């Protein structure tokens, strides 16, 4: 038995011999997952520049009330992800990934249609509620990848999801802004069309990835946030990696939460410059994820890539926080982009720590923790920014939110280094698992 087949005495899983979808159909399924994430992020990006304007119109021009509503919507969506991620994860372990993914696509399409015709803020609230529930199903997409991808290839596959996120966020706001110039509600109809078209496409091309003989019966004790946390705590190294991801999710909120106001306040950038810099961040992240994950993991191993990318994240945040000019800030964008290698490496390590029948539960637990992070992050960074720009003298630290991000990334780096190497769990009827390092 070779070193690649065994780590700490744990044999790698043997590929399943059961009947199931052909390799061609599974490849088509992976393409569909990639397209789904691109379109989901594109749709989200399309509505982002026009949703505040629609809320202001429905409130008859009250910007103050609109800001409060936007804050409530963000918190509500994060809370619903916290609650429903474990539920949908457990559902996908019982019924399979396909119905959950397709239900999400149809649900998001209906959500955007509700917002397109919303006569008042109450209807928008209903639409955002449905969106919060359906977006919690993103864990099923990650579980699908874990089902059909061999262990040694998972980091690269998860890296492609990062590319999908980047493409959607780069193109979405620009397209939404153009459509919004024609009509405020047109971007919502366009987003609805994207989601519903993708759902119909998935009905024909998306095969089920989880065979019936390895599914796990649905149980409420596993399909709730507390049960999700207990599931993660059942394995100390898995739990430590989950905490690493949790801290990274909080730190990641620094840029979308305060970057715009920070750049305008510190560097006096206009909206066009801010938009171009945001687009460059998304582009650098997408290129890094698409081009570097596979060769980096092949050369260094997932654990070393994780540690190195977290170190790059710390350095990037520090430069962001101390950059006295916009030019210095921009020089750190490629460095910060290396941080995007952390998520696919971490996902690959985590998914190989549980059985195939538990991948949905795992992703549901991770999604629940992500919901908590998304509730904490915006308030943490906006309050930090507001507090330190009001400070006199040397305590007037405009970049304080990014320094907090560096601290969180630094703690996650220490925890990741403490995890050490560990053996992937032998999967019953699953795809092969390769060395974690």
Order of alpha helices (4+ residues) and beta strands (2+ residues): beta-beta-alpha-alpha-alpha-alpha-alpha-alpha-alpha-alpha-alpha-alpha-alpha-alpha-alpha-alpha-alpha-alpha
